[in-house]
Amino acid sequence: MREDSVRKAVRKSYGSIAKGKQSGCCSSSCCNTITPEEVSKKIGYSDEDVNSIPEGANLGLGCGNPVALASLKEGEVVLDLGSGAGFDSFLAARRVGPKGRVIGVDMTPEMLERARKNAKKGGFENVEFRLGEIENLPVADNSIDVVISNCVINLSPEKGRVFREAYRVLRPGGRIMVSDIVLLAPLPAFLKSTASLVACVGGAALKKEYLKAMEGAGFACIRELEESVYSIDSLIDLPEVKEAIGAGKVSIDQAKGYAKNVVSMKVMAIKQPSD
Amino acid sequence: MKRRLMDILACPICKSHPLELIVFTEKDEIDEGVLLCGRCGRWYPIIETIPRMLPDDLRDATEDRGFLEKWKPHLPEGVLKGGKPFSLE
């Protein structure tokens, strides 16, 4: 898919997800019987975290960024790339307290509408949402302490640009803490469709390219904090995988093999203070 | 949108900061208004408290022109006649 059509496909699909018509990455589509709250606990959020957030903010779409959230200090200014319905933004807002603030950027109007309502419902004074694109951040240079992002950058056809923008807005000494899906080996071509893209697999980059893009943007001290394998069931449940298995093009074992190369990674890096 | 966030907002295209703010309606926060970039001439609507700061190709010309029509008396002539990416000319 071309860059432009990728962006449009992502925007359209996540618009439907916000309205409750469709499921997204790592979501209940993968595991029809479990709720967004259960998905979130499974990927490392505490009960306290999950229960402290207004109902409807957690769509269960992330791959989990609790480490980033745990690192936040009071008074910090946080930028959430691809804030969706606001789940991580609200958790971040709680950690940075009234002196800190959180800015969530998302390019899907329907998601922001939910986030805005959730902010009101939860009485969050220190969270702001804006409609914007993570490749073109509406944020001033050197103004942010921490950039967080949870299972979003994989959706961008211009990952290098996203990291350059994140670098630009971070103050010297600031940090980026990202949770995302990356690949350990290339996936077969049939997994590049819209459905796979929205499920956070089709657009995922090779891990070494992903880390190289961060380095290329100027980030230093790039450190991988955690890595876990993407759900095998989620991969096998993708329509194109089911179809390929049904048509005898791919065996179940082969499909499981692909899944082993799809991982959820948590990575952090800093913008050097001397920069 | 809260006013104190103006110190972080920048034009997503030319990255100019600070932006100019014109408020149309405000309760506990800014409900409707517009953000103007003095450098590249782009304008960004604030609708239902959310600043819409998308790049040109993700904006909807019809919606944007509707917004300009709605707030015409409150907008500077520069935006109405030559605002980017859309104006009423």
Chai-1 contact restraints between the chains, C-beta under 6 A:
chainA,res_idxA,chainB,res_idxB,connection_type,confidence,min_distance_angstrom,max_distance_angstrom,comment,restraint_id
A,L112,B,I50,contact,1.0,0.0,6.0,A-B,restraint_1
A,R116,B,I50,contact,1.0,0.0,6.0,A-B,restraint_2
A,E128,B,L5,contact,1.0,0.0,6.0,A-B,restraint_3
A,F129,B,I50,contact,1.0,0.0,6.0,A-B,restraint_4
A,R130,B,P51,contact,1.0,0.0,6.0,A-B,restraint_5
A,R130,B,M53,contact,1.0,0.0,6.0,A-B,restraint_6
A,L131,B,I50,contact,1.0,0.0,6.0,A-B,restraint_7
A,L131,B,R52,contact,1.0,0.0,6.0,A-B,restraint_8
A,L131,B,L54,contact,1.0,0.0,6.0,A-B,restraint_9
A,G132,B,P12,contact,1.0,0.0,6.0,A-B,restraint_10
A,G132,B,M53,contact,1.0,0.0,6.0,A-B,restraint_11
A,E133,B,P55,contact,1.0,0.0,6.0,A-B,restraint_12
A,N136,B,P12,contact,1.0,0.0,6.0,A-B,restraint_13
A,N136,B,P55,contact,1.0,0.0,6.0,A-B,restraint_14
A,P138,B,P12,contact,1.0,0.0,6.0,A-B,restraint_15
A,P138,B,M53,contact,1.0,0.0,6.0,A-B,restraint_16
A,V139,B,I8,contact,1.0,0.0,6.0,A-B,restraint_17
A,V139,B,A10,contact,1.0,0.0,6.0,A-B,restraint_18
A,A140,B,I8,contact,1.0,0.0,6.0,A-B,restraint_19
A,A140,B,A10,contact,1.0,0.0,6.0,A-B,restraint_20
A,A140,B,H17,contact,1.0,0.0,6.0,A-B,restraint_21
A,S143,B,I8,contact,1.0,0.0,6.0,A-B,restraint_22
